[in-house]
Amino acid sequence: MNMPKLGNNLKWALILPLVVVLVSGCTLPGGGTGVSGKGIVIKSFEPSLKDVESDENLLLHLEVQNQGDVKGRAAAKLIGISPTEWGVFQTDQLLDDLVPADPERGTEGAVATADWRLTSPNLKKGESVTYEPMVRVYYSYETRAKKPVWFVTSDELRRIVQNGQSLQSETTQVTGGPLSVNIKTGEFIRTKEENYMQSYFPIQIDITNTGGGLIAGENYPIGIEVELPDGVMFKSECPPRSQTEWTGSFYDMSLPAGLTRPISPKTILMWNGKDAKITCELKVITPPSVKDKRDISVTLKYIYYTDAETQVHVTGTEEWGY
């Protein structure tokens, strides 16, 4: 990308460079280069003028919406162009908390907008350059998953089978967001009548990045908490110690101010940015009287980011004869 460093026009330096409006429960017309997905989504990012001359004022407009199922705190960072060349005094802006949609009240997820005030660079007459401003939207978010699991005694399971019936496992229930979770346990957990404390069983937690962006932080850290129902406990550490990481991985110098690092009992790394798998072993300490359904829950906490870009074409008008 050709970005000549010619001239420093800072006439907007003392003017508030960023205007933020937070709107809840409505949809604004979008455009530009929106990014789709669940979570806090970039709906549009576009300039007020796509073709300008040297030393001309314009705005870059950003619009985001919470299209997930939990509240998130967002911030935006303008990248891809030189702040000095374009007279940008402040590139970062906190967009504050964005609540999700409320189906019961008929409201959509909160919308936030931000406008950067720019002045196009000074280019020599006859020159023209197409610049590609980008915006990176960071947001702290949670994904919550719940897996209903049948716990059944051996005698009850035998009766079910003899009657030609079966126990069907329910699918994992997951809140909408940029990460998906699948908790695998099998169709049921059979407990022993005697020595039921020896009823061990594994669970597998599959985490997949489906949001079109990345986890912020070194090696993509995710805070995780696994909650067990009454009558079940961990046989060993969950996640295993080999898969956990110190919480310092959340530290990222590029994060805009105002975003708080997640606090969770343990941290895992999604090393390739795409997926992670965790296997834990559990044991039953209180068996069912016959059969009952119990929930295994997983909560993920993380900072996520997505990018969008646009273009501004600048035509030079400056007479440089000295």
C-alpha positions in Angstrom: 0.0 0.0 0.0 1.5 3.3 -1.1 1.4 5.9 1.7 3.5 8.9 0.9 4.7 10.9 3.9 4.1 14.4 2.6 3.0 17.2 4.8 1.5 17.3 8.3 -1.9 19.1 8.3 -3.2 19.0 11.9 -6.0 21.5 11.7 -8.3 19.0 13.4 -5.8 18.2 16.2 -7.6 20.4 18.7 -11.1 19.4 17.7 -12.6 16.3 19.3 -11.6 13.6 16.9 -14.1 11.0 17.8 -17.8 11.3 18.3 -19.5 8.3 19.8 -23.2 7.7 20.0 -24.7 4.7 21.8 -28.1 3.6 20.6 -30.0 0.7 22.1 -32.7 -1.4 20.5 -32.7 0.0 16.9 -31.2 -0.8 13.5 -29.5 1.9 11.5 -28.9 1.7 7.7 -25.6 0.0 7.0 -23.1 0.1 4.2 -19.4 0.0 3.4 -17.6 -3.2 4.5 -19.6 -4.8 7.2 -18.5 -8.0 8.9 -21.1 -10.6 9.6 -21.2 -13.1 12.5 -22.4 -13.4 16.0 -21.2 -11.2 18.9 -20.5 -7.5 18.4 -20.5 -7.1 14.6 -19.2 -4.4 12.4 -22.2 -3.3 10.3 -20.5 -0.6 8.3 -17.2 1.3 8.0 -17.1 4.0 5.3 -15.9 7.5 4.5 -18.2 10.5 4.1 -16.3 11.1 0.8 -14.6 8.4 -1.2 -12.8 10.8 -3.5 -11.2 14.0 -2.1 -8.5 16.5 -2.9 -5.5 17.4 -0.8 -6.2 19.1 2.5 -9.9 18.3 2.4 -12.0 17.4 5.5 -13.9 14.1 5.8 -15.3 11.7 8.3 -14.8 7.9 8.7 -18.0 6.4 10.1 -18.2 3.2 12.1 -21.3 1.3 13.1 -21.4 -1.8 15.3 -24.1 -3.9 16.8 -24.3 -6.6 19.4 -25.8 -9.5 17.6 -25.0 -12.1 20.2 -26.8 -13.2 23.3 -24.7 -11.5 26.1 -23.6 -8.0 27.0 -20.2 -7.0 25.7 -17.9 -4.0 26.2 -16.4 -2.7 22.9 -13.7 -0.3 21.7 -12.4 0.7 18.3 -8.9 1.4 17.0 -8.3 3.2 13.7 -5.4 1.5 11.8 -4.1 1.3 8.2 -3.2 5.0 7.8 -0.8 7.4 9.4 -2.5 9.4 12.1 -0.1 12.3 11.6 -0.6 12.4 7.8 -4.4 12.5 8.3 -4.5 14.8 11.3 -5.9 12.2 13.6 -5.3 13.1 17.2 -6.7 10.0 18.8 -7.1 6.6 17.1 -8.8 4.7 19.9 -12.3 5.1 21.3 -14.3 3.2 23.9 -17.7 2.3 22.6 -18.9 1.2 26.1 -21.3 -1.6 27.0 -23.6 -3.0 24.3 -26.6 -5.0 25.5 -28.0 -7.9 23.5 -31.4 -8.2 21.9 -34.4 -8.8 24.2 -36.9 -10.9 22.3 -39.5 -10.5 25.1 -39.5 -6.8 24.7 -39.0 -6.8 21.0 -35.7 -4.8 21.0 -32.7 -5.5 18.9 -29.1 -5.6 20.1 -27.5 -2.2 21.0 -25.9 -0.2 18.2 -22.8 2.1 18.7 -21.4 4.5 16.1 -18.1 6.5 16.0 -16.8 9.2 13.6 -13.2 10.0 13.1 -12.5 13.5 11.7 -9.7 13.5 9.1 -7.9 15.9 6.8 -6.5 14.3 3.6 -2.7 14.4 3.1 -1.0 17.1 1.0 -0.1 15.5 -2.3 1.7 17.1 -5.3 -0.5 18.2 -8.2 -0.8 15.3 -10.6 -0.4 12.7 -7.9 -3.2 10.4 -6.8 -3.2 7.8 -4.1 -5.8 5.3 -2.9 -5.5 4.9 0.9 -7.1 2.0 2.8 -8.1 3.0 6.3 -9.0 0.0 8.6 -10.8 -0.3 11.9 -10.3 -3.0 14.5 -13.1 -3.5 16.9 -12.2 -5.2 20.2 -14.8 -6.5 22.6 -14.9 -8.4 25.9 -17.4 -11.2 25.7 -18.6 -14.5 27.2 -19.9 -17.7 25.8 -22.0 -19.9 28.0 -22.8 -23.5 27.3 -24.9 -26.1 29.1 -25.2 -29.8 28.4 -28.2 -31.7 30.0 -27.0 -35.2 30.8 -28.9 -38.3 31.9 -27.6 -40.1 35.0 -29.1 -43.6 35.4 -28.6 -46.6 37.6 -27.6 -49.9 36.0 -31.0 -51.5 37.0 -33.0 -48.7 35.4 -30.9 -48.8 32.3 -31.5 -52.6 32.0 -35.3 -52.0 32.3 -35.2 -49.3 29.7 -33.4 -51.5 27.2 -35.6 -54.5 27.9 -38.7 -52.4 27.1 -37.2 -51.4 23.8 -36.7 -47.8 24.9 -33.6 -45.6 25.0 -32.2 -42.5 26.6 -31.4 -39.7 24.2 -28.8 -37.1 25.0 -29.7 -33.5 24.4 -27.5 -31.2 22.3 -25.4 -28.6 24.0 -27.2 -25.3 24.5 -24.9 -22.3 23.7 -25.3 -18.6 23.8 -24.7 -16.7 20.5 -21.2 -15.3 20.1 -18.0 -15.6 18.1 -17.1 -18.9 19.8 -19.1 -22.1 19.7 -18.9 -24.9 22.3 -19.9 -28.5 22.2 -19.8 -30.6 25.4 -19.6 -34.4 24.6 -20.7 -36.9 27.3 -22.3 -39.8 25.4 -26.0 -40.5 25.6 -26.1 -41.1 29.4 -23.9 -41.8 32.4 -24.5 -45.2 34.0 -23.8 -45.4 37.8 -23.0 -48.5 39.7 -25.3 -49.8 42.4 -22.3 -50.7 44.6 -19.1 -48.7 44.7 -20.8 -45.9 42.9 -17.9 -43.7 43.9 -16.0 -45.6 41.2 -18.3 -44.4 38.5 -15.9 -42.4 36.4 -16.7 -40.8 33.1 -14.9 -38.4 30.6 -16.3 -35.3 29.1 -14.9 -33.5 26.0 -15.2 -29.8 25.5 -14.8 -28.6 21.9 -14.3 -24.9 21.3 -14.5 -23.4 17.8 -13.9 -19.9 16.5 -16.9 -19.1 14.2 -16.9 -15.3 14.5 -14.7 -14.3 11.5 -12.1 -12.6 13.8 -9.5 -13.7 16.4 -9.0 -13.9 20.2 -6.9 -10.9 21.4 -3.7 -11.8 23.3 -0.6 -14.0 22.8 -1.6 -17.4 21.6 -5.3 -16.6 21.8 -6.1 -17.0 25.5 -9.6 -17.9 26.8 -10.7 -17.9 30.4 -12.7 -21.1 31.2 -14.8 -22.3 34.1 -16.4 -25.7 34.2 -19.4 -26.1 36.6 -20.6 -29.5 37.6 -24.1 -30.4 38.9 -24.7 -31.7 42.5 -23.5 -35.2 43.0 -20.6 -34.9 40.5 -17.0 -33.8 41.1 -13.7 -33.6 39.2 -11.5 -36.7 39.4 -8.5 -34.5 38.4 -7.9 -31.0 37.3 -10.2 -29.6 34.6 -8.9 -28.4 32.3 -5.7 -30.5 32.8 -2.7 -28.6 34.0 -0.9 -29.3 30.6 -3.6 -27.2 28.8 -3.7 -24.2 31.2 -1.7 -21.0 30.9 -1.0 -18.1 33.2 -3.4 -15.2 33.0 -0.7 -12.8 31.8 -1.4 -14.1 28.3 -4.4 -11.7 28.3 -2.0 -8.8 28.3 -1.9 -7.1 24.9 -0.2 -3.7 24.4 -2.4 -3.1 21.3 -5.7 -3.2 23.3 -7.6 0.1 23.5 -7.9 1.6 26.9 -11.0 0.7 28.8 -11.2 -3.0 28.1 -10.8 -5.1 31.2 -9.0 -8.4 31.0 -11.2 -11.4 31.8 -11.0 -13.0 35.2 -11.5 -16.8 35.2 -10.3 -19.7 37.4 -8.2 -21.0 34.5 -6.9 -19.9 31.1 -6.4 -22.1 28.0 -4.8 -21.2 24.7 -6.5 -21.6 21.3 -3.0 -21.8 19.8 -4.0 -21.8 16.1 -6.8 -19.2 16.7 -9.3 -21.7 15.3 -10.2 -24.4 17.8 -9.4 -26.1 21.1 -10.3 -29.4 22.7 -10.3 -30.3 26.4 -10.9 -33.7 28.0 -11.7 -34.0 31.7 -12.5 -37.0 33.9 -15.4 -36.8 36.4 -16.8 -39.0 39.0 -20.2 -39.5 40.6 -20.4 -39.0 44.4 -24.2 -39.0 44.6 -26.0 -41.5 42.3 -29.5 -41.0 41.1 -32.3 -42.9 42.8 -33.4 -44.2 39.4 -32.5 -41.6 36.7 -32.3 -37.9 36.6 -31.0 -35.2 34.3 -28.2 -32.9 35.4 -26.5 -30.0 33.7 -22.8 -29.6 33.0 -21.9 -26.0 32.2 -19.0 -24.2 30.7 -18.3 -20.4 30.7 -15.7 -18.9 28.4 -14.4 -15.3 28.9 -12.2 -13.5 26.3 -11.5 -10.4 24.3 -12.3 -10.8 20.6 -11.6 -8.6 17.6 -12.7 -8.2 14.0 -11.5 -5.9 11.2 -13.1 -3.9 8.4 -11.5 -1.6 5.8 -12.6 1.0 3.3 -10.9 3.2 0.7 -10.3 6.9 0.2 -8.9 8.2 -3.1 -6.8 11.4 -2.7 -5.9 13.6 -5.7 -3.1 16.1 -5.2 -3.6 19.8 -5.8 -0.4 21.3 -4.2 1.9 23.4 -6.4 5.4 22.5 -5.1 8.0 24.6 -6.9 10.4 25.1 -4.1 
